Structures are given as C-alpha cells and as structure tokens.
Amino acid sequence: MNSVLLLGSAPDAVRARDFDLSQFSAIVVLNNAWRIREDWTHIVYPEDFPEDRRPTETAGRQVIEYDQFVPANNAFGGIVYAGGTMAFTGGYWALDALQPDLLAFLGCDMVYEGDPAKSHFYGQGEPDPLRDDPTLQSLEAKSNRLRYMAFERDCICFNLSIKAQSRMTFERLDADLLSGSLEPIREMAKRRHVTAVNHTFVDQALAAEEQAGCYYPSGDYWNSEPPIDAAKLAQIDDLWLNVFN
C-alpha cells in the first residue's frame, strides 16, 4: 500500500521523531519540518520561504516549489478552492503527484494557543492559516474538501494529532498503529466514508465553484481583477462544511 506522511510545523510535530514509518512510501515535509526527521523524501515550500531556512543537503530528495504544486492544485480546481495555506497546498500536491492510498497528516492542526513564542516546534512562527485571506475563511471547509477529493481518488486522509482541537476534519489515527498493517484500518475508514458523504452537498459545492469562476492557473489569486468575492467563497465553504454527515 502506498502510504504518505505529510509533516507540518506545529509543536507536536516532533512526535514524528519516534514513529515507525517503515511502511510509508514517502515523507513529505512542509517548510521548516525537514528538521524533524532526517529520512524525509520530499519538501514543499513557497517561493518566499527564506533561503536560510531551506535544507542545504537535498541529494536524493525532491524539492517541490511553486512551479510544481500550483499545477497539482489546479488539477483539483485551483488554490482558491483548495485553500491558500501549505497544509492544503502540500496535501493536494501529494495527492496528485504521489497518488497515495493513505495520506496521514501531523503538525497540521492549524490551532495556535498557549505560549505565542512557541507557536511552532522551532519557536515563534507565522500562523499562516490565520491571516486575512478569502480562501481561508473556514479551514474546516477546506479540510472537508481535501478529504472528499482524496476519497474520490481512493485515498483516505488521517490525522495523527493527539491534540484536543484541530481544524483538520480527518479521522484520527493512533500513531501506535503505524507499525502494524494499515490496510484493514484504511478499508474500515473507507466504509465509514461511503456512508458519511452527502452527495447533494458535494454536487452543490462543485457547481457553486464552477459558477464563481475563481480559477487562476498561475496561482496568484491575490492579484486577481476583479478581486475575489469573499462572500461567494463563504457560501461555498458552507456547502463543503455539510458534505460529511
């Protein structure tokens, strides 16, 4: 089975250092998360990611930048509908490029609480998903969308977080189970997803996206003219929020 881990930079992402990932085909790290484990296989970061934070040694690994993750997101309707933050951007890239059967996330809860100086595992970072951006009005809606798009490609998304709160709506998976067979876990989750999907809302959400026309092949939606209609995106979010019963 083709299993992929996508690792973000939340403080609890360091738990991944102790995981048995021998069954995983790829370990995709976002931005600074390459510092957590040495056996990562792919790194995804935007063009404005500071050069002094990038890994200096990438031999045998793949660096995924703007020219690769934008087309991958376009295959699913574009970054505006996917959500313009790296947890979703990287998730859609992995779904498109690696075609996993199972896509597990850690350090991507997008919840910022407690000591502001330790917003990320390396200290204070920028809470990118919380910036004023019309594509990020509902992180839960965008999470539901990714969950559905993955399911349509026969991939199940899981969240390895043990935090009480998460903006990711994926089913939780106990990391202790990673050392065993993941196939029966995936199959049980698939059966639950089949009964949970509300196709009426899916059809309405996809139709609303097409009608809104917020597709920008370059990915530079912030330079769009006329500006993106945030109210329309909020209505689309409301539909995605109801996709899973």
Secondary structure, DSSP 8 states (H G I E B T S, - for coil): --EEEEE--SGGGGGGGG---TT-SEEEEEGGGGGT-TT--EEE--TTS-GGGS-S--TTSEEE-HHHHHHHHHTTT-HHHH-SSHHHHHHHHHHHHT--SEEEEES------S-GGGSBTTB----GGGSS-GGGS-HHHHHHHHHHHHHHTT-EEEE----S--S--SEE--GGGGGS-SHHHHHHHHHHHHHHB-HHHHHHHHHHHHHHT---TTS-GGG-SS---HHHHHHHHHHHTTSB-
